[in-house]
Amino acid sequence: MPPLSPVTRPLFPDLSSLRMACQTLPSPDTISQQAISDRDATLTKPPGSLGDLESLAAWLGAWQRRASPKLDRVVSLVFAGNHGVVAQGVSPWPQDVTAQMVLNFQHGGAAINQLARVAQAKLRVVAVHNLEPTADFTHQAAMTDSAFLDAVSVGYASVPDNCDLLCLGEMGIGNTTAAAALAAALFGGEASLWAGKGTGLDDAGVRHKAQVIESALKHHAALLSDPLAIAQALGGYELAAMLGATLAARHKHIPVLLDGFVCTAAVAPLAKLDPQALAHTWLSHCSAEAGHARLAQALSLKPLLALGLRLGEASGATLAVPIIRAALACHTGMATFQQAAVSERA
């Protein structure tokens, strides 16, 4: 499972072409969605008694554009990247861990390898920008225009056409700092509301992390009205790739399970550009990272799970796949009242 090679030419040659792609989005297939709802009404259960399982089946079909949705090809896509802001002491882990974990993914030794096996998902890992770190965003933009567009393009090109469900995740030492900076820039509030423990900071470390983020927000104050400029200045290569992958999935009619705080922050600029940009996504879980519940609420995303996860690696997204499979199994496998000769409600 070697990392995918980066695209040789950016799919988005300039920011205006990316902006247009972010604002030119296909709608769900309401005919398929209605057909699924109509069948659901005939199944041997009280209406609405399966709760979100019913909504998940309809969501799956609406975005796959199929009245009979399927889950034959599920992909867990993990993007890895490094961050120059680590120089500010925002993580207790050395940056070498990012590359070491990519090797661990390739050798099958990480949590995501086990979860992908259980979920019957194909795992793909992409080392973005050859794991070279971004610039320290307390002093300059994390990425140049060309580097940002290249990372978005890598993410976009990494999404296979023949995918029924995409699980997104990341690996990158320091990336909860980038995520918290993005969230603060996009939705406001003190950095202390968004900064969390990440991979194990103590209370003093979290306070320092918040101070680093406040410094970055002040440095980039002139950019804070433009979601794409925020993503470029305060994000990271793997975050830009997740934005690109989410955009590709929308254009290719593929529903997406989002992972935790970093993944949610990475795609949040899309929602700022178009309030319906994340309609094809479902938040897999609410992580233990401090700002995730607040960010999910700001984006009107309802998590499926709340297990205290804070690993990344698309672990929460992949863990949610069996729930999607269960929703589909109920929709396709249950008998109707007529088939089962069960009396319907008067």
C-alpha positions in Angstrom: 0.0 0.0 0.0 2.5 2.7 -1.1 1.5 6.4 -0.9 -0.1 7.7 -4.0 2.1 9.9 -6.2 1.2 13.6 -6.3 -0.5 14.9 -9.5 2.0 16.2 -12.0 -0.1 19.2 -12.8 -2.6 20.9 -10.4 -6.2 20.3 -11.4 -6.8 23.9 -10.1 -4.3 26.2 -11.8 -5.4 29.2 -9.8 -7.5 30.2 -6.8 -10.3 31.4 -9.0 -10.8 28.0 -10.7 -10.8 26.3 -7.2 -13.3 28.9 -5.9 -15.6 28.2 -8.9 -15.4 24.5 -8.3 -16.3 25.0 -4.7 -19.4 26.9 -5.7 -20.5 24.7 -8.6 -21.9 21.7 -6.8 -24.3 18.9 -7.9 -27.5 18.4 -5.9 -28.7 15.2 -4.4 -30.9 12.9 -6.4 -34.3 13.6 -4.8 -36.1 10.9 -6.9 -33.8 8.2 -5.5 -34.2 9.6 -2.1 -38.0 9.6 -2.3 -38.0 6.0 -3.6 -36.0 4.9 -0.6 -38.3 6.8 1.8 -41.3 5.2 0.0 -39.9 1.7 0.5 -39.0 2.5 4.1 -42.7 3.3 4.8 -43.7 -0.2 3.8 -41.2 -2.1 6.0 -42.3 -4.1 9.1 -41.6 -1.5 11.7 -43.3 1.6 13.1 -42.5 4.7 11.1 -39.2 6.3 12.2 -38.4 3.5 14.7 -35.0 2.9 13.2 -34.1 6.6 13.7 -30.9 7.7 12.0 -30.6 4.3 10.2 -33.5 5.3 8.0 -31.9 8.7 7.3 -28.6 7.1 6.5 -30.1 4.8 3.9 -31.8 7.8 2.2 -28.6 9.9 2.4 -26.6 7.1 0.8 -29.0 6.7 -2.1 -29.5 10.5 -2.6 -25.7 11.1 -3.1 -25.0 7.8 -4.9 -27.9 8.7 -7.1 -29.3 5.2 -6.8 -32.7 4.1 -5.6 -30.9 0.9 -4.6 -27.7 2.1 -2.9 -24.7 -0.2 -2.4 -21.5 -0.5 -0.4 -19.4 -2.7 -2.6 -16.4 -0.3 -2.7 -15.7 1.6 0.5 -12.4 3.5 0.7 -10.7 4.9 3.7 -8.4 7.7 2.5 -5.7 9.0 4.9 -3.6 12.1 4.0 -0.4 12.7 5.9 1.5 16.0 6.2 3.8 18.0 8.4 3.6 21.4 9.9 6.1 24.2 10.4 4.3 25.5 13.4 5.6 22.5 15.3 8.8 24.7 15.8 6.6 26.7 18.3 6.5 23.8 20.7 2.8 22.9 20.1 3.2 19.2 20.2 5.0 16.8 22.6 5.8 14.5 19.7 8.7 14.9 17.2 7.8 15.5 13.6 9.5 12.3 12.6 6.5 10.5 13.9 4.4 11.4 10.8 6.7 9.5 8.5 7.1 6.7 10.9 3.3 6.3 11.2 2.9 6.3 7.4 5.3 3.3 7.4 3.2 1.8 10.1 0.1 2.2 8.0 1.9 0.5 5.1 2.9 -2.4 7.3 -0.6 -2.9 8.7 0.3 -2.1 12.3 -1.9 1.0 13.0 -5.4 1.2 14.4 -6.8 2.2 11.1 -5.5 -1.0 9.5 -7.6 -3.1 11.9 -10.7 -0.9 11.6 -10.5 -0.9 7.8 -10.4 -4.7 7.9 -13.5 -4.9 10.1 -15.3 -2.3 7.9 -14.4 -4.1 4.7 -12.8 -0.8 3.5 -9.8 -0.4 1.2 -7.2 1.7 2.9 -5.2 4.3 0.9 -2.5 6.5 2.4 -1.2 9.6 0.7 1.9 11.4 1.9 1.3 14.9 0.7 4.1 17.2 -0.4 6.5 14.3 0.4 5.9 15.1 4.1 7.9 18.3 3.8 6.6 20.7 6.4 4.6 23.8 5.7 5.9 27.2 6.7 5.5 28.3 10.3 2.1 30.1 10.0 2.9 32.4 12.9 5.3 34.2 10.6 4.0 33.6 7.0 1.3 31.7 5.2 1.6 28.0 5.7 1.5 27.4 2.0 2.2 29.4 -1.1 -0.6 29.7 -3.7 0.9 27.0 -5.9 1.7 24.6 -3.0 -1.9 25.0 -1.6 -3.4 24.4 -5.0 -1.2 21.4 -5.6 -2.2 19.8 -2.2 -5.9 20.4 -3.0 -5.3 18.8 -6.4 -3.6 15.8 -4.9 -6.6 15.3 -2.7 -9.1 15.7 -5.5 -7.2 13.3 -7.7 -6.9 10.7 -4.9 -10.7 10.0 -4.9 -11.5 7.0 -7.1 -14.4 7.2 -9.5 -15.8 3.8 -8.6 -16.3 4.5 -4.9 -19.5 3.9 -3.0 -18.5 5.6 0.3 -15.4 7.6 1.2 -14.0 7.8 4.7 -11.6 10.7 5.2 -8.8 11.1 7.7 -5.3 12.4 8.4 -2.0 12.0 10.1 0.3 14.9 10.9 2.1 16.0 14.0 0.9 19.5 14.9 -2.2 19.4 12.8 -4.6 20.0 15.7 -3.0 23.4 16.0 -3.7 24.1 12.4 -7.3 22.8 12.8 -7.9 25.0 15.8 -6.5 28.1 14.0 -8.8 27.4 11.0 -11.8 27.0 13.3 -11.0 30.2 15.1 -10.4 32.1 11.9 -13.7 30.8 10.3 -16.0 31.0 13.2 -14.5 33.5 15.7 -13.9 33.2 19.4 -10.8 33.1 21.5 -8.2 30.6 20.5 -8.6 29.0 23.9 -12.1 27.9 22.9 -10.6 25.8 20.0 -7.2 24.7 21.3 -7.1 21.2 22.9 -4.7 18.6 24.1 -4.0 17.1 20.7 -1.6 14.2 21.1 -1.2 14.8 24.9 -0.4 18.3 25.9 -0.7 19.3 29.6 -2.7 22.3 30.7 0.3 24.6 30.3 0.9 23.2 26.8 -2.7 23.9 25.8 -2.4 27.5 27.0 0.8 27.9 25.0 -0.9 26.4 22.0 -3.7 28.9 22.2 -1.2 31.8 22.4 0.5 30.5 19.3 -2.8 30.4 17.5 -3.7 34.0 18.7 -0.4 35.1 17.3 -1.1 33.5 13.9 -4.6 35.1 13.8 -3.2 38.5 14.4 -0.5 38.0 11.8 -3.1 37.0 9.1 -5.9 39.3 10.2 -6.2 40.8 6.7 -7.1 37.4 5.2 -9.8 36.3 7.6 -12.7 37.3 5.3 -11.8 34.7 2.7 -12.2 31.0 3.5 -9.7 29.8 0.9 -7.1 32.3 2.0 -7.6 31.1 5.6 -7.1 27.4 4.5 -3.9 28.4 2.7 -2.5 30.6 5.5 -3.4 28.5 8.5 -3.9 25.0 7.3 -1.6 22.3 6.1 -0.9 20.0 3.1 -3.0 17.1 4.5 -5.9 19.5 5.4 -5.9 21.0 1.9 -5.9 17.5 0.5 -9.0 16.6 2.5 -10.7 19.7 1.3 -9.9 18.6 -2.3 -11.0 15.0 -1.7 -14.4 16.2 -0.2 -14.9 18.5 -3.2 -14.1 15.6 -5.6 -16.5 13.3 -3.8 -19.3 15.9 -4.3 -18.5 16.2 -8.0 -18.4 12.4 -8.4 -21.6 11.8 -6.4 -19.9 9.9 -3.5 -21.1 10.2 0.0 -18.4 11.0 2.6 -17.9 10.1 6.3 -15.8 12.8 8.0 -13.5 11.9 10.8 -12.6 14.0 13.8 -11.6 17.6 14.6 -8.8 18.0 12.0 -10.9 16.6 9.2 -13.9 18.7 10.1 -11.8 21.9 10.3 -10.2 21.0 6.9 -13.5 20.9 5.1 -15.1 23.8 7.0 -14.0 26.4 4.4 -16.2 24.7 1.8 -19.3 25.3 4.0 -18.3 29.0 4.3 -18.2 29.2 0.5 -21.6 27.4 0.1 -23.8 26.5 3.0 -24.8 23.2 1.3 -21.3 22.2 0.4 -21.1 19.5 3.1 -24.6 18.1 2.5 -23.0 14.9 1.0 -21.0 14.3 4.2 -22.0 12.8 7.5 -19.9 13.4 10.7 -18.8 10.0 11.9 -18.1 10.9 15.5 -17.6 13.7 18.0 -14.0 13.5 19.2 -12.5 14.3 22.6 -10.6 17.2 21.1 -11.8 20.4 22.8 -13.2 22.3 19.9 -14.8 19.5 17.9 -18.3 19.6 19.4 -18.4 23.4 18.9 -17.2 23.1 15.3 -19.8 20.4 14.5 -22.5 22.6 15.9 -21.3 25.6 13.9 -21.5 23.4 10.7 -24.8 21.8 11.7 -23.2 18.4 11.5 -24.7 15.6 13.7 -22.2 13.0 14.8 -23.1 9.3 14.6 -20.8 8.2 17.5 -19.3 9.7 20.7 -16.6 7.3 21.9 -14.0 9.8 23.1 -11.8 9.1 20.1 -8.9 11.6 19.3 -6.6 9.5 17.2 -7.2 10.7 13.6 -6.2 8.3 10.9 -9.9 8.1 9.7 -10.4 5.9 12.6 -13.8 7.3 13.6 -15.0 7.5 10.0 -14.0 3.9 9.3 -15.5 2.7 12.6 -18.9 4.2 11.5 -18.9 2.1 8.3 -20.6 -1.0 9.9 -23.4 1.3 11.0 -23.9 2.4 7.4 -23.8 -1.2 6.3 -26.4 -2.0 9.0 -28.7 0.8 7.8 -28.4 -0.5 4.2 -29.0 -4.1 5.3 -32.2 -3.1 7.1 -33.4 -1.1 4.1 -32.8 -3.8 1.6 -33.4 -6.9 3.7 -36.4 -6.2 5.7 -39.8 -7.6 4.6 -42.7 -5.3 3.8 -45.9 -5.6 5.7 -47.5 -7.3 2.7 -44.6 -9.8 2.2 -44.6 -10.8 5.9 -48.4 -10.8 6.2 -48.1 -8.4 9.2 -51.1 -6.1 9.8 -50.3 -2.4 9.4 -51.3 0.3 11.8 -54.9 1.4 11.6 
